[in-house]
Amino acid sequence: MTPAAAIAGAKNGKLLPLYIVAGDERFLRDQVVAELRAASLGNGVAAFNEDRFTAGETDVEKIISAARTVPMMAPRRFVLVRGIERWEGSGDEDSKKETPLDRLAQYAAEPIDSTCVVLTATKLDGRRKLASVAKKQGFLVTCDVLSRQELPRWILERFKERGNPCEPDVADLLAEIAGPELAYVNDAIERLALHAGLEKPVTENDVSECIARVRTADTWALVDAVRARELGTALKNLADVYDPRDRGLPLLGALAWSIRQLARFKAGIDAGLREDDAAKAAGVFQPFRARELSQKAKTFRGRELERWILVLAEADLALKSSRRPAQAILEDMLTRLCRRTAA
């Protein structure tokens, strides 16, 4: 089950008596748990109908006892157990000793309808009986980290929920500079929606002013300087827009976004697409932007853009893991980009 399906079911009053919410994306896990809790407790008194436990700190029998308790002045109880992966090593696998996860699998065979039990985990061994039962019966909610391709769609959906129109290329830019952690991306969405105003469209300028602190025009100026092999101009542009507070990561993200747009556009043209169709394939939908891409793409040759993307990826890794000064890493990146290579 996807997080969206679990949330939709909760909002429609179609609650299951048991859920396992597992995956590396904590924001999605927390979002699903919050919706399940709200749907379970409704207008009931939470103090009488909610229990929270942490695996490894509470005996599993106490948890099952809480699940079997009758609701008080409410139609349903809510029981949350966090970190059930802590029980992965419980018991001797070669013995017949029952583990806490085995006990929960037994409960899953006959859960109590008047209680919504939610078990959370970052990782859960799929070979466990509880995991296989959850998959078979459809109460496993998988909260995996979104891929780079999925993230812009998620951003568009969040803006839609808030009532702020957003173009796909703006969502793609935000995914590049704010992703992949959804907690940070969601915080950026909240700030952008407030910055733009109620029901107002979120634009590239909003992203530049509120999130990246660098204008899209500045990133294209860097692209133009590097393409012309004007290292001095590129270094000056970098000095003008570099912000030591964020180690230049939003700037690098915006630069990578611009280069990838160029690469996708050029790939579309090379594949025989018309300029408008190539622009759409690159995530650009405004005619004036498509014309700009067309003009810039004509100045590139061979596999130059592919080399640029590799250099940018290496710079991104260095910014996140190296102890070198961030500005020195970016300056070295520009020097490498300005080098002439065979077409």
Secondary structure as UniProt FT lines:
FT   HELIX           3..11
FT   TURN            12..13
FT   STRAND          18..22
FT   HELIX           26..41
FT   TURN            42..43
FT   HELIX           46..49
FT   STRAND          50..55
FT   TURN            56..57
FT   HELIX           60..67
FT   STRAND          77..82
FT   HELIX           84..87
FT   TURN            88..89
FT   TURN            93..94
FT   HELIX           100..109
FT   TURN            113..114
FT   STRAND          115..121
FT   TURN            126..127
FT   HELIX           129..137
FT   STRAND          140..142
FT   TURN            148..150
FT   HELIX           151..162
FT   HELIX           168..178
FT   HELIX           182..196
FT   TURN            198..199
FT   HELIX           204..207
FT   HELIX           208..212
FT   HELIX           216..227
FT   TURN            228..229
FT   HELIX           231..241
FT   HELIX           244..246
FT   TURN            247..248
FT   HELIX           249..270
FT   TURN            271..272
FT   HELIX           275..281
FT   TURN            282..283
FT   HELIX           287..297
FT   TURN            298..299
FT   TURN            302..303
FT   HELIX           304..321
FT   HELIX           326..338
//
